[in-house]
């Protein structure tokens, strides 16, 4: 039987997943506290009403994933050397999330809350930052391309 991400979440106390690929999955109304994901690839996955706390993601790739269905709460998570490509992260509340050397390519962040988060040495390529909440956000060494809405969001912070 193929192991799904939902099966991992539902059967683990401290979740550690390494070198796995997941595609075309719907993760619905799950709560995960204290997880570690290393070299994971998620393609065409949907996260609905999914809450994550204290999770670390190392070298993970999210492609064509949808986080915007329902309110997803992700708090105190860290992303290291990850890539989000063509993902919808709108209508989510991601507080105290730290991104290090993470790339966002053609992502939709509309109405995303990144309150008290950090983006360090990240790349933003063609992202939509309309109506994003950047309250108390830390930014450092950013590469930004084709993302006019990011500059508008930054202006609203001042």
N, C-alpha and C positions, 0 to 999 in steps of 0.2 A: 504494500500500500504506500502510495506517495505521501511523504510527510508534508503537511501544509504549515504555514506560519501560524494559523489559528491553533492547530494542534500543539505546536511548540508552546504557545502562550498559555494554553489551558492546562498543560501538563507539567509546567515547570515552576519551581519556587524561585530560584535565581536563574533567569534565562541567559544562556550563553550559546549563541549560534555563530558558527564560523564556516566560511566557504560554501554557502548555500545559494541557490537561485530559486526565486519564487516568481510566478507569473499568473496573471488573470485571477487573482484571489480577492475576495471581499473580506475584510477584517471588520467585524461589526460588534459594537458595544463591548469591547474588550478593555480591561484595565491591566496594565503591566507596570510593576515597580521593580527597579533594580535589574536591568537587563544589559547585556553586552553583545553587540553585533559586529562581527569582523568579516570583511570581504563578502558582504551580502549584496546580491543584485535583486532588485524588485522591479518588475516590468508589468505595466497595466494593472496595478493593484489599487484597490479602493479601501480607504480607511474611513469607516463611518462611526461617529460617536466613540472614538478610540482615545483612551487616556493613557499617556506614558509619563512616568516619573523616574528620575534618576537613571536614565538609560544612556549608554555610550555607543556611538556608531563610528567605527574605524574603517575607512576605505570602502564605504558602501555606495552603491549606485541606485538611484531612484529614477526610473524612466517611464514617462507617461502615467505617473501615479496621481491619484486624485485623493486629496486630503480634505476637500471642502464639503463633502456631504455630511450634514449634521455638524455639530460643534465638537471639534477634537481639541482636547486639552493636553498639551505636552509641556511639562515643566521640569526644569533643572536637568536637561539632557545636554549632551555634548556631541558634536559632529566633527570628526577629524578627517581631512582629505576625502570628503564625500562629494558626490555629484548629484544634483537634481536637474533633470532635463525634461522639458515639456510637462512639468508637473503643475497641478492646481493646488495651491495652498491657501486659497481664499476662505474667509469666514472661520478661521481657526484662531485659537488662543495659545500661542507658544510663548510662555513666560520663562525668563531666566534660561534661555537656550543659548549656548555658545557654539559658534561655528568657527572652525579653524581651517584655513586652506581649503575651503569648500567652494564649489562652483555651482552657480545657478544659471541655467541656460534656457531661455524662452519660458520662464515660469510666470505664473499668475499669482501675485500676492495680494490681490484686492481684498480690503477689509481684514487683513491678517494683523494680529497683535503680536509684536515682538518686544513687549515691555520688559525692561531690565535685561535685555539680551546683548550679546557681543557678536560682531562679525569681524574677524581678524584675518587679514591676508586672504580675503575672499574675492571671487570674480562674479560680477553680475553682468550677464550678457543677454540683452533683449528681454528684460523682466518688466512686468507691470506692477507698479507700486502704488496704484490709486487707493486712496483712503486707508493707507496702512498706519498702524499705531506704532510709532518709534519712540515712545516715552522712555527716557533714561537708557537709551541704547548706546553702546560703545562701538565705534567704527575705527579701524586702523588698517592702513596699507591696502586699500581697496582698488581693484581694477574694475572700472565701470564702462560698458560699451552699449550704445543703443538703448539707453534706459533713461529717457527724459523724465519719466514719472518719478524716478528715484530722487532727482534733484528737486522736484516740486515737493516731495515728502520731506526732504531735509529742510527746505525753506520754511515749511510749516512748523518745524521744531523750534525755530528761533523766535 
